[in-house]
Amino acid sequence: MVNDINIWRSAKLLVERYGDEAPIHAAMRVDELLDEGDVDGRTVWLRVVRAFEELLNKQPQGVVH
C-alpha cells in the first residue's frame, strides 16, 4: 500500500508539470492501468486523482491581495 505522503507528492508533481491538464493525464494513466489489468496500480492512481483535485481546488484564483 502506498502511503498518503507519496500520493500527495505525486499529485503535487502532476499539478506542477501539467497544471490544469493534470486530471486528463492522470485519467489516461488510470485507463492504461485498467487495460493492463493492474487493479492495484489503478487504485493508487485514483487516490492521486482525488488528491490533486483537492490541490487544484485550493489554489488561489487570480491576484491575491
C-alpha positions as CSV (number, residue, x, y, z in Angstrom):
1,M,0.0,0.0,0.0
2,V,1.3,3.4,-0.9
3,N,1.2,5.9,2.0
4,D,-0.6,9.2,1.8
5,I,2.6,11.4,1.7
6,N,3.6,9.7,-1.5
7,I,0.1,10.1,-3.0
8,W,0.3,13.9,-2.2
9,R,3.8,14.2,-3.6
10,S,2.7,12.5,-6.8
11,A,-0.3,14.8,-7.1
12,K,1.8,17.9,-6.5
13,L,4.3,16.8,-9.2
14,L,1.4,16.2,-11.7
15,V,-0.1,19.7,-11.0
16,E,3.4,21.3,-11.3
17,R,4.1,19.6,-14.6
18,Y,0.7,19.7,-16.3
19,G,-1.3,22.4,-14.4
20,D,-5.0,22.3,-15.1
21,E,-4.4,19.4,-17.5
22,A,-3.2,17.1,-14.7
23,P,-6.6,15.4,-14.4
24,I,-6.5,14.5,-18.1
25,H,-3.1,12.9,-17.8
26,A,-4.0,11.1,-14.6
27,A,-7.2,9.8,-16.1
28,M,-5.3,8.5,-19.1
29,R,-2.9,6.6,-16.7
30,V,-5.9,5.1,-14.8
31,D,-7.3,3.9,-18.1
32,E,-4.0,2.4,-19.2
33,L,-3.6,0.5,-15.9
34,L,-7.2,-0.8,-16.2
35,D,-6.5,-2.0,-19.8
36,E,-3.3,-3.8,-18.4
37,G,-5.4,-5.4,-15.7
38,D,-3.3,-3.7,-12.9
39,V,-6.1,-3.2,-10.4
40,D,-3.7,-2.2,-7.6
41,G,-1.9,0.4,-9.8
42,R,-5.3,1.8,-10.8
43,T,-6.3,2.1,-7.2
44,V,-3.2,4.1,-6.4
45,W,-3.7,6.4,-9.4
46,L,-7.3,7.0,-8.4
47,R,-6.1,8.2,-5.0
48,V,-3.7,10.5,-6.8
49,V,-6.6,11.9,-8.9
50,R,-8.6,12.7,-5.7
51,A,-5.5,14.4,-4.1
52,F,-4.7,16.7,-7.0
53,E,-8.3,17.6,-7.5
54,E,-8.1,18.9,-3.9
55,L,-4.9,20.7,-4.8
56,L,-6.4,22.4,-7.8
57,N,-9.4,23.4,-5.9
58,K,-7.3,25.0,-3.2
59,Q,-5.1,27.1,-5.4
60,P,-5.8,30.8,-5.4
61,Q,-7.5,32.2,-8.5
62,G,-6.2,35.5,-9.9
63,V,-4.4,38.1,-7.8
64,V,-4.4,37.7,-4.1
65,H,-4.1,40.9,-2.1
